[in-house]
Amino acid sequence: MSQGHDSAVIGAEIGRFFEPNLRQTLAEAEAVRAFQVTDGQLRVTLELGVPVGGYHDELAVALQRHLAESGIDLPLQLTLESRVIAHSVQRGLTPLPGIKNVVAVASGKGGVGKSTVAVNLALAWAAQGVRVGLLDADIYGPSQPIMLGLQGERPSTRDGKRIVPLAAHGVVAMSIGFLVDVEQPMVWRGPMVTSALNQLLSETDWGDLDYLVIDMPPGTGDIQLTLAQRVPVSGAVIVTTPQDIALADARKGLRMFEKVNVPVLGIVENMSVHVCSNCGHAEHVFGEGGGARMAAQYGVQLLGSLPLDARIRAEADGGRPSVVAAADSPRSQAYFALARRTAGELARRGKDRSSAFPKIIVEDT
């Protein structure tokens, strides 16, 4: 390092590093907890407002490259910590006790893979080291019992008042599918559906959670609007496919959340590209770039473009979704990246000022 171990220069360059999930510099995110130079090595402690499990090495390489390009060529030892905070919900609603953030995963129409995205998002967060719950709010067509490998299981109760959710792959889950016969059609009107969901939400003993993912029923009718108004939500994710008819319905879903003052964290373009398992040929079966155009139109982020892959369907149907069944595969890595970007968009909404930040320690030895 040509200018010596200049603490001010080092601190400034660490702060200038742009963290892609938060879409902020480390200084803007107030993420730098400490740094010091000891025995010719730069030790940095960062605290991000997103789950960080499995992210250390990727971030360390990127930060080391950034510092080297600035003339700071010291070996880097990175300590990476996570602090997920609670964010506000709709005005007039009270956050659920013990649950920091409720994230609704919604779609304007059925058949776009919303439930598959919801379960893999929840499982990816859990694998990244935070506490996660999953509520299957699709009363008419609950699919999470199958996807979590819990079909036929029944939840219990300790006191006869609150339901103990079932657990699978590191998440706790609740669904109407756990309480009714799998062959029984739910011939209910809207008020009955919303009442049942409110019971599942409020009478389940979720414990302490960083995120509760709600797999919303598809569509934008009275049921979906009522749920969006009554459930205290920190942010929503809209799932669509690239085709025009799905995008038209996804726009309705986005506007619905805007009307009830729920921030839309971004768009997920599912079934973006199909890669042939035999020859590797990639084809945009449902069109190309629709999710990105919609995100740009409404000023939100494209959180991820997910592949159309028969293995994703088979793994979900088998009760071990992709991020569990094949965590190191490219299809699963797309979900892990989606989870970090989604958490990053939520973290960007503001900082919790309830406690003072630790002081930065700078030492030259």
C-alpha positions in Angstrom: 0.0 0.0 0.0 1.8 3.0 -1.3 0.3 5.6 1.1 1.0 3.5 4.3 -1.6 2.2 6.7 -3.7 5.4 6.6 -6.8 4.7 8.7 -8.8 7.4 7.2 -8.2 6.2 3.7 -8.9 2.6 4.6 -12.2 3.5 6.4 -13.3 5.7 3.5 -12.7 2.9 0.9 -14.5 0.3 2.9 -17.4 2.7 3.2 -17.5 3.3 -0.5 -17.9 -0.4 -1.3 -21.3 -0.9 -3.0 -23.2 -3.9 -1.5 -25.4 -5.2 -4.3 -28.2 -6.7 -2.2 -28.8 -3.6 -0.2 -28.1 -1.4 -3.3 -26.2 0.9 -1.0 -22.6 1.6 -0.1 -21.5 0.1 3.3 -21.4 3.7 4.6 -24.9 4.4 3.5 -26.1 1.1 5.1 -24.1 1.9 8.3 -22.8 -1.6 8.0 -19.2 -1.1 9.1 -18.9 -2.2 12.7 -15.1 -2.2 13.1 -11.8 -2.3 11.2 -8.2 -2.5 12.2 -4.8 -3.3 10.7 -2.9 -5.9 12.7 0.3 -7.7 11.7 -0.1 -6.5 8.1 -3.6 -7.8 7.9 -6.8 -5.8 7.5 -9.6 -7.1 9.8 -13.1 -5.8 9.0 -16.4 -6.5 10.8 -19.6 -5.9 8.8 -23.2 -6.1 10.0 -25.8 -6.4 7.2 -29.6 -6.2 7.5 -30.0 -9.4 5.5 -29.3 -13.1 6.1 -25.6 -13.7 5.5 -25.3 -17.5 5.7 -23.2 -18.7 2.7 -22.4 -15.2 1.6 -19.1 -14.6 3.4 -16.7 -15.8 0.8 -18.5 -14.0 -2.1 -18.5 -10.7 -0.2 -14.9 -11.1 1.0 -13.7 -11.6 -2.6 -15.6 -8.6 -3.9 -14.5 -6.3 -1.0 -10.9 -7.4 -1.4 -11.0 -6.6 -5.1 -12.6 -3.2 -4.4 -9.8 -2.3 -1.9 -7.1 -3.6 -4.2 -8.3 -1.4 -7.0 -8.1 1.5 -4.6 -4.5 0.7 -3.8 -5.1 -1.1 -0.5 -3.4 -4.4 -1.0 -3.6 -5.8 2.5 -4.8 -9.3 3.1 -8.4 -9.2 4.3 -10.0 -11.0 7.2 -13.8 -10.4 7.1 -16.2 -11.1 9.9 -19.8 -10.9 8.6 -22.8 -10.6 10.9 -26.5 -10.3 10.3 -29.1 -8.2 12.1 -32.6 -8.4 10.7 -34.8 -5.7 12.1 -38.6 -5.2 12.1 -40.1 -2.9 9.6 -43.4 -1.0 9.6 -46.7 -2.4 8.4 -49.8 -0.8 7.0 -51.2 2.1 9.1 -53.8 1.0 11.6 -52.6 -2.6 11.8 -50.5 -4.0 14.7 -47.5 -6.2 13.9 -47.8 -9.8 14.9 -46.1 -10.6 18.2 -42.7 -12.1 17.9 -42.7 -11.7 14.1 -40.3 -9.1 12.7 -41.4 -9.1 9.1 -44.3 -10.5 7.1 -43.6 -10.9 3.4 -46.5 -11.7 1.1 -45.7 -13.6 -2.1 -48.5 -12.9 -4.6 -49.5 -13.3 -8.2 -52.1 -11.8 -10.4 -53.1 -15.2 -11.7 -52.6 -18.9 -11.0 -50.1 -21.2 -12.8 -47.1 -18.9 -12.6 -45.3 -20.9 -9.9 -46.0 -18.6 -7.0 -46.1 -21.4 -4.4 -42.9 -22.8 -5.6 -41.2 -19.4 -5.3 -42.7 -18.9 -1.8 -41.5 -22.2 -0.4 -38.0 -21.9 -1.9 -37.7 -18.3 -0.7 -38.6 -19.4 2.9 -36.2 -22.3 2.8 -33.4 -20.2 1.3 -33.8 -17.7 4.1 -33.7 -20.5 6.7 -30.6 -22.0 5.1 -29.0 -18.5 5.3 -29.3 -18.5 9.1 -32.5 -16.7 10.1 -35.8 -17.9 11.7 -38.6 -18.4 9.1 -42.2 -19.4 9.0 -44.4 -20.1 6.1 -48.2 -19.6 6.0 -50.1 -21.2 3.1 -52.9 -18.7 2.6 -54.3 -20.4 -0.5 -57.4 -21.8 1.2 -58.9 -23.2 -1.9 -55.8 -24.9 -3.2 -53.2 -25.4 -0.5 -50.0 -26.9 -1.9 -47.4 -26.3 0.8 -48.2 -29.6 2.7 -47.0 -31.5 -0.4 -44.0 -29.2 -1.1 -42.8 -29.5 2.4 -43.2 -33.2 2.6 -45.9 -32.8 5.4 -48.9 -34.2 3.6 -51.1 -36.2 6.0 -49.5 -34.6 9.1 -51.6 -32.8 11.7 -50.5 -29.9 13.9 -50.9 -30.1 17.7 -51.9 -27.8 20.5 -50.4 -27.4 24.0 -53.2 -25.5 25.6 -56.2 -26.1 23.4 -56.1 -22.5 22.2 -53.0 -22.0 20.0 -51.8 -24.3 17.3 -48.2 -25.5 17.2 -47.1 -25.3 13.6 -45.4 -28.2 11.8 -41.7 -28.0 11.0 -39.8 -29.1 7.9 -36.4 -28.3 6.5 -35.7 -25.6 9.1 -39.0 -23.7 8.7 -42.3 -23.8 10.7 -45.4 -23.9 8.6 -49.2 -23.7 8.8 -51.8 -24.5 6.1 -55.5 -25.3 5.9 -54.2 -28.4 4.2 -53.0 -29.7 7.6 -56.5 -29.4 9.0 -58.9 -30.8 6.3 -59.1 -33.9 4.2 -56.9 -33.6 1.1 -59.9 -34.6 -1.1 -62.3 -32.2 0.6 -63.2 -29.1 -1.6 -63.3 -25.8 0.3 -66.7 -24.6 -0.8 -66.5 -21.3 1.1 -67.5 -17.8 0.4 -65.0 -14.9 0.8 -65.8 -13.9 4.4 -65.3 -17.6 5.5 -61.9 -17.7 3.7 -60.6 -14.5 5.3 -61.9 -15.6 8.7 -60.1 -18.9 8.4 -56.9 -17.2 7.3 -57.0 -14.8 10.2 -57.4 -17.7 12.6 -54.4 -19.6 11.0 -52.4 -16.4 11.3 -53.3 -15.3 14.8 -53.9 -18.6 16.5 -50.7 -20.3 15.5 -47.8 -20.2 18.0 -45.2 -19.1 15.5 -42.6 -18.3 18.1 -40.0 -15.6 17.3 -39.4 -15.2 13.5 -37.3 -12.9 11.4 -39.6 -13.5 8.4 -43.0 -15.0 7.9 -43.6 -15.8 4.3 -47.3 -15.8 3.2 -48.1 -17.8 0.1 -51.1 -15.7 -1.0 -54.0 -17.0 -3.0 -53.7 -16.1 -6.7 -55.7 -13.2 -8.2 -56.7 -9.7 -7.2 -60.3 -10.1 -6.1 -62.1 -9.3 -2.9 -60.4 -12.1 -0.9 -56.9 -11.0 -1.9 -57.7 -7.3 -1.3 -59.2 -8.1 2.1 -56.2 -10.1 3.1 -53.8 -7.3 2.0 -55.8 -4.8 4.1 -56.0 -7.0 7.3 -52.7 -8.8 7.5 -49.8 -6.7 8.8 -47.3 -6.9 5.9 -43.9 -5.4 5.7 -43.5 -6.0 1.9 -44.8 -7.9 -1.0 -43.2 -9.9 -3.8 -45.0 -10.2 -7.2 -44.5 -13.4 -9.2 -45.1 -13.6 -12.9 -44.0 -15.3 -16.0 -42.6 -13.3 -19.0 -45.7 -13.8 -21.2 -47.9 -10.7 -21.7 -51.1 -12.2 -20.3 -49.4 -13.1 -17.0 -47.7 -9.6 -16.8 -51.1 -7.9 -17.3 -52.4 -9.7 -14.3 -49.2 -9.2 -12.3 -49.6 -5.4 -12.8 -53.1 -5.6 -11.1 -51.5 -7.4 -8.2 -48.8 -4.7 -7.9 -51.4 -1.9 -7.9 -53.5 -3.7 -5.3 -50.7 -3.7 -2.8 -49.9 0.0 -3.7 -53.5 0.9 -2.9 -53.3 -0.6 0.6 -49.9 1.0 1.2 -47.9 -2.3 1.2 -44.5 -1.7 -0.4 -43.8 -3.9 -3.3 -40.2 -5.2 -2.8 -39.9 -6.3 -6.4 -40.9 -8.6 -9.3 -39.9 -12.3 -9.7 -39.9 -13.5 -13.3 -40.5 -17.3 -13.0 -40.0 -19.7 -15.9 -37.8 -17.2 -17.5 -35.8 -19.6 -19.6 -35.9 -23.3 -20.3 -32.5 -25.1 -20.6 -32.8 -28.5 -22.2 -31.5 -31.2 -19.8 -30.1 -33.2 -22.8 -28.4 -30.7 -25.0 -28.2 -27.5 -22.9 -30.2 -25.4 -25.5 -31.7 -22.4 -23.8 -35.1 -21.1 -25.0 -37.4 -18.4 -23.7 -40.6 -20.4 -23.9 -42.9 -17.7 -22.5 -41.2 -14.7 -24.0 -38.2 -12.7 -22.9 -37.6 -9.7 -20.6 -41.2 -9.1 -19.6 -40.4 -9.0 -15.8 -37.5 -6.5 -16.3 -39.8 -4.2 -18.4 -42.5 -4.3 -15.8 -40.1 -3.7 -12.9 -38.7 -0.7 -14.8 -42.2 0.6 -15.6 -43.2 0.7 -11.9 -39.8 1.6 -10.4 -39.3 -1.6 -8.5 -36.5 -4.2 -8.6 -36.4 -7.3 -10.7 -35.5 -9.6 -7.8 -34.7 -12.6 -9.9 -35.3 -14.5 -13.2 -35.8 -18.2 -12.4 -35.5 -21.1 -14.8 -38.2 -23.3 -16.2 -36.7 -26.7 -15.0 -38.5 -30.0 -14.6 -36.3 -30.8 -11.6 -37.8 -27.8 -9.7 -41.3 -29.3 -10.2 -40.2 -32.8 -9.3 -38.3 -31.7 -6.2 -41.3 -29.7 -4.9 -43.7 -32.5 -5.6 -41.4 -34.8 -3.7 -41.4 -32.7 -0.6 -37.9 -31.5 -0.9 -37.8 -28.2 -2.8 -34.7 -27.3 -4.8 -32.9 -25.3 -2.2 -33.0 -28.4 0.0 -32.7 -31.2 -2.6 -29.9 -29.6 -4.6 -28.5 -26.6 -2.7 -25.4 -26.2 -4.8 -27.1 -26.4 -8.2 -27.5 -23.3 -10.4 -31.3 -23.5 -10.1 -31.0 -23.4 -6.3 -28.4 -20.6 -6.3 -30.9 -18.5 -8.2 -33.3 -18.8 -5.2 -30.5 -18.0 -2.7 -29.7 -14.9 -4.7 -33.4 -14.0 -4.8 -33.7 -14.4 -1.1 -30.8 -12.0 -0.4 -32.1 -9.4 -2.9 -35.6 -9.6 -1.3 -34.2 -9.2 2.2 -32.0 -6.3 0.9 -35.0 -4.4 -0.5 -36.8 -4.8 2.8 -33.7 -3.7 4.7 -33.4 -0.5 2.6 -36.7 0.7 4.0 -35.0 2.1 7.0 -32.9 1.5 10.1 -34.0 0.6 13.6 -32.7 3.4 15.8 -33.7 1.8 19.1 -30.1 1.1 20.2 -26.8 2.9 19.6 -24.4 1.5 17.1 -21.1 0.2 18.3 -18.1 2.5 17.9 -15.7 1.9 15.0 -12.3 0.9 16.3 -9.3 1.8 14.2 -5.9 0.7 15.2 -2.5 0.7 13.4 0.1 -1.7 14.8 
